[in-house]
Amino acid sequence: MSPSRIASRRNRLLSSVALTALLWPAAGHAQSAPRGLDPIVVEGQTARPAKPRAAASTAGSSRLRRAAAPSLRPTAAPAAAAPSAAVAAVPTFNLGTVASSASRLGLTPLQTPASVEIIQGETIAERGQHNVTDAVTQNATGFTASPAPGNGGLSFATRGFSGNGTVMSLYDGTRMYVGSGTMTFPFDTWTAQRIEVLRGPASVMYGEGAIGGAINVISKKPLWLPRNEAEISLDTNLTRRLAVDSGGPINPNVSYRLAAIGNMSDGWVDRDKTSNVAVSGSIRVQAADNLAFTLSEDYADRSPSRYFGTPLVGGQIDKSLRFQNYNVGDSSIRYRDNWTQLKTEWDVTPGVSVKNVSYYLSSHRHWKDVESYAYSPSTGNINRSSYIEIFHDQEQIGSRTDATFKGHLFGLANEFVAGFDVNRIAFSHTNNSPYSGTSTVTPYNFDPGSFLWVSSTRPSFHTLTTQYGLFAENRLSLTEQLSVVTGVRSDQPTVERTDFVTPSNSFEKTYSAPSWRAGLVYNPIPDLALYGQYSTAVDPVTNLITMTGVNRDFALSTGKQVEVGIKQQLAGGRAEWTLSAYQIVKNNLLARDPSNPSNTNPLQIGQQSSRGIEASAGLKVTDTLRLDANVAVLRAKYDDFTQAVGGRVVNYAGNVPANVPQVVSNIWATWAFAPAWSANAGVQLVGDTWADNANTLVRPAYNVVNAGLMWKPDAQQTFALRVYNLFDTIYATSGGTTQWILGMPRTAELSYNVKF
């Protein structure tokens, strides 16, 4: 890095520190908060009592609002209660909290025959996890990520399966269909109230494309008590974050929430300035005691990192290249996402309720860069190729409706939900294929050059996908200790593709995507659950809305899972633990004909499987010390997967799929070591990961330690100093056989949060 660049960074850093000092609150004397850990609460649930769903309508929302009348007075929000050492923290994994991502029946993880975790927003904020990728991989059991600019930075792996096509991302329970393997929203955790993760097949909940699991980001909701919050932070990469959050009642029947986050950064590699803005707003209208509407609007505009990786030298990372960015000087990436949703909740009668979510989603993405880099041993230079310009324009309109019935069946307590969803997705792909262009630069002090316009950018194809699905779920309590939970879903998507480059590849195709699951939950004693489940799933051979003409006639891949486990809460919520074991088999993978190597058309003869054990535990050792840990050990492999290599067919049977580590673990400790002071530290452990399906090159295992120190002079203010990658570990998060994307180096961050 040049001296002038270092001096420029130093000046901007000093200026930012000076600005932070000006914003430092001057009024009031610091008050020593009682020593103890903050309770982890479900944001908003204590603000306004929930309406009993099975109660008579006379005990409705207006009565609850009148009971909470003092909270609706137009006065300043009262100071948040200081944490008390006598109050036990809510369990980190929230086994007793209702989770909507694995069931539509309002079940808790203890009542659900599946592996479900809830990561609360308070936990995410306490650990300084600003993006969804960090929040999931550093907290949830068995999740890793392979983020890259090409996939939108949101590509996860769990239970032996990776990519946006097999590990689904949702926002408030709604999915945007994945186009060309890319997902770009949601990305920042400031607008999230919590994140729920489901490990294992989720097709019975959300349709095709979720054999590995699902991640559901729940946005911040309107509040019935006034709440205002702001945060500012600065780190050593000159990342400047400014965030605000406001919520409360507008009148006795209307409440709102508005959260916004903006950040700018110089990045940790050369020439990699980024900027991101996200805004989440919602209004809830209680039209009647039993009828409510919530309108939400979410918008994001991102200019993310343009760093596509570091070229390998001799199959290894050369530390001297760590901070080099080999993209062209005029590279550009931009994502713009918009989600508009209207939710209707109607309690028809005691025991009968109807919900509807109607939405309009859009995403507009643009890439212009050179993405492939390879070190040349003969010249010592870096060869660059794949000068790519791509546009994605996607619009999705849809609606989901379900009705829930709670009562008795043959004298046994029974809960049943049934519904349907419909979607219409328009996707346009514009590019400069065949992505020609090459150049060579020296490893250091090079002119990055400009984008080479070898091929013109033109429309490639357009698809129109219509989808409708029917689903149902039931929970029958055979005894007070034993219940059976079942679910079924059937989807019928139709894809119409218009190919502008090769018109003969245009087609219209309808697919069938049925899935089901059945499970038992047994509670021998309160707060202890033993469960077993069998479930099925379906995955498209490629992303459904970008299905190519070559793959149009293939059926969807199918999968099945068997899972057993045990979950328990102890000591009034001071401790909890889970243990599960599973096996997943996925069939109908595309593979080459082993008897005809020259045939380039694949066959659906491949099979992939994984089996593993997952464990997690959380313990509040004392009122000032909390420990959390999880580990996932698995064996993922191809059972039958033939590919053409060098003109001959090679069977990868026994190989581990790329981007799937066999061991993943997280350990966290939080300690309130003095009045008003607390510290936390966490280590993320990721095992060896193969960079290719042929298993010729492995990305080494790594351990990354993050730590934080927090000071709360009073209940409204929090100062935090965090250090990410404390020991400056050099590690790779994704990449193939010629270049790897490296993780962020040691970075220190100072933040100030105030509630008012």
RATADA-V192603 format. One record per backbone hydrogen bond with DSSP energy under -1.0 kcal/mol. CO is the residue of the C=O (numbers start at 1). NH is the residue of the N-H. If there is no record, write none. Layout:
CO,NH
CO,NH
//
This chain:
2,6
3,7
4,8
5,9
6,10
7,11
8,12
9,13
10,14
11,15
12,16
13,17
14,18
15,19
16,20
17,21
18,22
19,23
42,45
53,351
56,59
60,64
61,65
62,66
63,67
64,68
66,69
68,71
69,72
70,73
73,75
84,87
94,97
95,110
107,99
108,111
112,114
115,199
117,197
119,195
120,124
121,125
122,126
123,127
124,129
125,128
130,189
131,135
132,136
133,137
134,138
136,140
144,157
148,153
151,183
155,146
156,163
157,144
158,161
161,158
163,166
163,167
166,212
166,213
168,215
170,217
171,174
174,171
179,182
187,132
189,192
191,220
193,121
194,218
195,119
196,216
197,117
198,214
202,205
202,206
203,207
210,202
212,200
213,168
214,198
215,170
216,196
217,172
218,193
218,194
227,247
228,756
229,245
230,754
231,243
232,752
233,241
234,750
235,238
237,266
239,235
240,264
241,233
242,262
243,231
244,260
245,229
246,258
247,227
248,256
251,254
253,286
254,250
254,251
255,284
256,223
256,248
257,282
258,246
259,280
260,244
261,278
262,242
263,276
264,240
265,274
274,265
275,303
276,263
277,301
278,261
279,299
280,259
281,297
282,257
283,295
284,255
285,287
285,293
288,291
290,347
291,288
292,345
293,285
294,343
295,283
296,341
297,281
298,339
299,279
300,337
301,277
302,335
303,275
310,740
316,313
318,321
319,322
321,324
323,270
328,331
332,368
334,366
335,302
336,364
337,300
338,362
339,298
340,360
341,296
342,358
343,294
344,356
345,292
346,348
346,354
349,352
351,406
352,349
353,404
354,346
355,402
356,344
357,400
358,342
359,398
360,340
361,396
362,338
363,394
364,336
365,392
366,334
367,390
368,332
369,388
372,385
374,383
376,380
381,376
382,441
383,374
384,439
385,372
386,371
388,369
389,432
390,367
391,430
392,365
393,428
394,363
395,426
396,361
397,424
398,359
399,422
400,357
401,420
402,355
403,418
404,353
405,416
407,414
409,412
412,409
413,477
414,407
415,475
416,405
417,473
418,403
419,471
420,401
421,469
422,399
423,467
424,397
425,465
426,395
427,463
428,393
429,460
429,461
430,391
431,458
432,435
436,387
439,384
441,382
449,329
452,454
458,431
460,500
460,501
461,429
462,498
463,427
464,496
465,425
466,494
467,423
468,492
469,421
470,490
471,419
472,488
473,417
474,486
475,415
476,478
476,484
481,523
482,478
482,479
483,521
484,476
485,519
486,474
487,517
488,472
489,515
490,470
491,513
493,511
494,466
495,509
496,464
497,507
498,462
502,505
503,506
507,497
509,495
513,491
515,489
516,536
517,487
518,534
519,485
520,532
521,483
522,530
525,528
527,569
529,567
530,522
531,565
532,520
533,563
534,518
535,561
537,559
538,209
539,557
543,546
544,547
551,554
557,539
558,587
559,537
560,585
561,535
562,583
563,533
564,581
565,531
566,579
567,529
568,577
570,573
570,575
571,574
574,620
575,570
576,618
577,568
578,616
579,566
580,614
581,564
582,612
583,562
584,610
585,560
586,608
589,606
591,603
593,596
596,599
603,591
603,605
606,589
607,639
607,640
608,586
609,637
610,584
611,635
612,582
613,633
614,580
615,631
616,578
617,629
618,576
619,621
619,627
623,37
624,672
625,622
626,670
627,619
628,668
629,617
630,666
631,615
632,664
633,613
635,611
637,609
638,654
640,607
641,652
642,592
643,650
645,648
648,645
650,643
652,655
655,638
662,634
663,687
664,632
665,685
666,630
667,683
668,628
669,681
670,626
671,673
671,679
674,677
676,712
677,674
678,710
679,671
680,708
681,669
682,706
683,667
684,704
685,665
686,702
689,699
690,659
692,695
697,691
699,689
702,686
704,684
705,726
706,682
707,723
708,680
709,721
710,678
711,719
713,31
716,755
718,753
719,711
720,751
721,709
722,749
723,707
724,747
725,728
731,743
734,741
738,312
739,736
740,310
741,733
741,734
747,724
748,236
749,722
750,234
751,720
752,232
753,718
754,230
//
